[in-house]
Amino acid sequence: MNVLITGGSGYLGQFLVHGLAGQGYTVHYAYGSRQLASAPPGVVAHKVDLATGEGLQEAFDQAPFHAVINCAAISQPAVCENSPDTARAVNVPSHLVDCLLRQEQVRAGLRAVLVHISTDQVYDGSRAHWKEDEAGGQVNVYGRTKYEAETHILSRLPEPYPVAILRSSIIYGPPAPDPVPRPLFLQFVASAVSNPDKPTSFFQDEYRSPVHVRDLQRITELLIAAHGQQLASEAAAAAAAARGGGQAAEAAAVPARALEALAPEALAAVAARRHRVFNAGGPERLSRVDMARQVADCLGCGYDSIESVPSASVARGVVSPPDISMDVSRLQSDLGYSPAAFRDAIKDILQPPATK
Ligand SMILES: NC(=O)c1ccc[n+]([C@@H]2O[C@H](COP(=O)([O-])OP(=O)(O)OC[C@H]3O[C@@H](n4cnc5c(N)ncnc54)[C@H](OP(=O)(O)O)[C@@H]3O)[C@@H](O)[C@H]2O)c1
């Protein structure tokens, strides 16, 4: 089964490249400017510009894709605010959708499932626990372009085209195999709270539902394995009806290692899913001060370096939504998936093995 990961050189993209290659998928990834030094053997790299589409069709010409995961974005709100046209050109993946539709035409109806990574910033931030159908009133360019991306995808790839939009909260996890050119959330907090010489300001009134990168990885794996199985059974049925297609069934087979990692009931839950948009956050509503304190608890370093401040006290050049904590119950009800709690998950990342 062939998978294309756009934004494969970014933080989340790298975990997907390594994880899916390790499970036996044939992985292609697209990068903008940074080809991965750490890519596992057999992984195919494509240099593309998502803003113009340059290089993208060439990637689709090389292989039939059964799954496409779009992690590419201008993901820093301040950068989007300063360059709104570029942000829109990259974040709204119109060229990628063109390629998916063209693939369907030229490869005998082959539909790759599109897993698109969106953001909690599609909500306006005025209250807690947002549900998926409550997006609107985005407060910055980043949120607006990401929401436009969702509506663009859903209107051009209507049902039954397979699409899953994952609205991610702040992603935390271990460092990526190749360094990324920006501070990592958890590592920044850990370094700040453990520096006794310099207190760091954390907002007491900005709430998020931080999500472990491993959870986004697992949810994506579930979605693409379920689609692969669907493609394989469709091709087998076509072959049995003597209309050819045995070849396609083989090409779309989900690797055995990927299936071993998934409980059969998990795949059944995905097959029965009713929705296309999912809040992909952790299970909690945490302020940035809460997160800093939980990191300090984990490191055993006390709260002396944590300065609790209102968000209005710092000028950031971009409006940030105050409360975009999310209701993530649809992950459980539709996909049978429960993401990890922040306090539990950070232990695995921050505590050195010897002290566990
Ligand atoms: N990180 C978070 O906390 C967070 C929170 C909520 C939602 N999200 C969303 O999750 C997704 C992944 O985030 P991330 O943090 O992993 O992103 P990231 O580390 O900032 O990586 C962005 C990726 O997009 C690629 N890219 C940027 N401009 C491009 C262009 N013109 N053409 C082709 N590729 C281009 C970059 O390629 P090069 O680096 O090679 O140029 C890189 O691979 C994004 O959609 C983001 O909006 C992230």
The ligand as an SDF file (V2000), in Angstrom:
LIG
                    3D

 48 52  0  0  0  0  0  0  0  0999 V2000
    2.6250   21.7350   15.7580 N   0  0  0  0  0  0  0  0  0  0  0  0
    1.4770   21.9700   16.3890 C   0  0  0  0  0  0  0  0  0  0  0  0
    1.4540   22.1320   17.6210 O   0  0  0  0  0  0  0  0  0  0  0  0
    0.1820   22.0170   15.6090 C   0  0  0  0  0  0  0  0  0  0  0  0
   -0.9970   22.3320   16.2850 C   0  0  0  0  0  0  0  0  0  0  0  0
   -2.2060   22.3110   15.5790 C   0  0  0  0  0  0  0  0  0  0  0  0
   -2.2220   21.9850   14.2230 C   0  0  0  0  0  0  0  0  0  0  0  0
   -1.0440   21.7160   13.5870 N   0  0  0  0  0  0  0  0  0  0  0  0
   -1.1000   21.3590   12.1600 C   0  0  0  0  0  0  0  0  0  0  0  0
   -0.4780   20.0960   12.0200 O   0  0  0  0  0  0  0  0  0  0  0  0
    0.1990   20.0170   10.7670 C   0  0  0  0  0  0  0  0  0  0  0  0
    1.6350   19.5870   11.0110 C   0  0  0  0  0  0  0  0  0  0  0  0
    2.2490   20.5410   11.8730 O   0  0  0  0  0  0  0  0  0  0  0  0
    3.7950   20.5090   12.1670 P   0  0  0  0  0  0  0  0  0  0  0  0
    4.0210   21.2280   13.4340 O   0  0  0  0  0  0  0  0  0  0  0  0
    4.3130   19.1410   11.9840 O   0  0  0  0  0  0  0  0  0  0  0  0
    4.3040   21.4430   10.9690 O   0  0  0  0  0  0  0  0  0  0  0  0
    5.7820   21.9570   10.6910 P   0  0  0  0  0  0  0  0  0  0  0  0
    6.7680   21.2510   11.5650 O   0  0  0  0  0  0  0  0  0  0  0  0
    5.7290   23.4490   10.7240 O   0  0  0  0  0  0  0  0  0  0  0  0
    6.0330   21.4450    9.1900 O   0  0  0  0  0  0  0  0  0  0  0  0
    5.4070   22.0600    8.1110 C   0  0  0  0  0  0  0  0  0  0  0  0
    5.6750   21.2240    6.8690 C   0  0  0  0  0  0  0  0  0  0  0  0
    5.0730   21.8940    5.7520 O   0  0  0  0  0  0  0  0  0  0  0  0
    6.0310   21.9340    4.7060 C   0  0  0  0  0  0  0  0  0  0  0  0
    5.7870   23.0960    3.8530 N   0  0  0  0  0  0  0  0  0  0  0  0
    5.6670   24.3960    4.2180 C   0  0  0  0  0  0  0  0  0  0  0  0
    5.5050   25.1700    3.1280 N   0  0  0  0  0  0  0  0  0  0  0  0
    5.5110   24.3240    2.0600 C   0  0  0  0  0  0  0  0  0  0  0  0
    5.4000   24.5110    0.6610 C   0  0  0  0  0  0  0  0  0  0  0  0
    5.2330   25.7380    0.1010 N   0  0  0  0  0  0  0  0  0  0  0  0
    5.4670   23.4290   -0.1430 N   0  0  0  0  0  0  0  0  0  0  0  0
    5.6370   22.1890    0.3830 C   0  0  0  0  0  0  0  0  0  0  0  0
    5.7560   21.9470    1.6960 N   0  0  0  0  0  0  0  0  0  0  0  0
    5.7000   23.0080    2.5200 C   0  0  0  0  0  0  0  0  0  0  0  0
    7.3710   22.0330    5.3940 C   0  0  0  0  0  0  0  0  0  0  0  0
    8.4150   21.6280    4.5050 O   0  0  0  0  0  0  0  0  0  0  0  0
    9.9560   22.1450    4.6720 P   0  0  0  0  0  0  0  0  0  0  0  0
   10.1820   22.3250    6.1340 O   0  0  0  0  0  0  0  0  0  0  0  0
   10.7370   21.0320    4.0470 O   0  0  0  0  0  0  0  0  0  0  0  0
   10.0460   23.4210    3.9170 O   0  0  0  0  0  0  0  0  0  0  0  0
    7.1590   21.0470    6.5330 C   0  0  0  0  0  0  0  0  0  0  0  0
    7.3600   19.7300    6.0890 O   0  0  0  0  0  0  0  0  0  0  0  0
    0.0230   21.3830   10.1160 C   0  0  0  0  0  0  0  0  0  0  0  0
   -1.0560   21.3160    9.2360 O   0  0  0  0  0  0  0  0  0  0  0  0
   -0.3300   22.3040   11.2640 C   0  0  0  0  0  0  0  0  0  0  0  0
   -1.1330   23.3720   10.8110 O   0  0  0  0  0  0  0  0  0  0  0  0
    0.1600   21.7130   14.2460 C   0  0  0  0  0  0  0  0  0  0  0  0
  1  2  1  0
  2  3  2  0
  2  4  1  0
  4  5  1  0
  4 48  2  0
  5  6  2  0
  6  7  1  0
  7  8  2  0
  8  9  1  0
  8 48  1  0
  9 10  1  0
  9 46  1  0
 10 11  1  0
 11 12  1  0
 11 44  1  0
 12 13  1  0
 13 14  1  0
 14 15  2  0
 14 16  1  0
 14 17  1  0
 17 18  1  0
 18 19  2  0
 18 20  1  0
 18 21  1  0
 21 22  1  0
 22 23  1  0
 23 24  1  0
 23 42  1  0
 24 25  1  0
 25 26  1  0
 25 36  1  0
 26 27  1  0
 26 35  1  0
 27 28  2  0
 28 29  1  0
 29 30  1  0
 29 35  2  0
 30 31  1  0
 30 32  2  0
 32 33  1  0
 33 34  2  0
 34 35  1  0
 36 37  1  0
 36 42  1  0
 37 38  1  0
 38 39  2  0
 38 40  1  0
 38 41  1  0
 42 43  1  0
 44 45  1  0
 44 46  1  0
 46 47  1  0
M  CHG  2   8   1  16  -1
M  END
$$$$
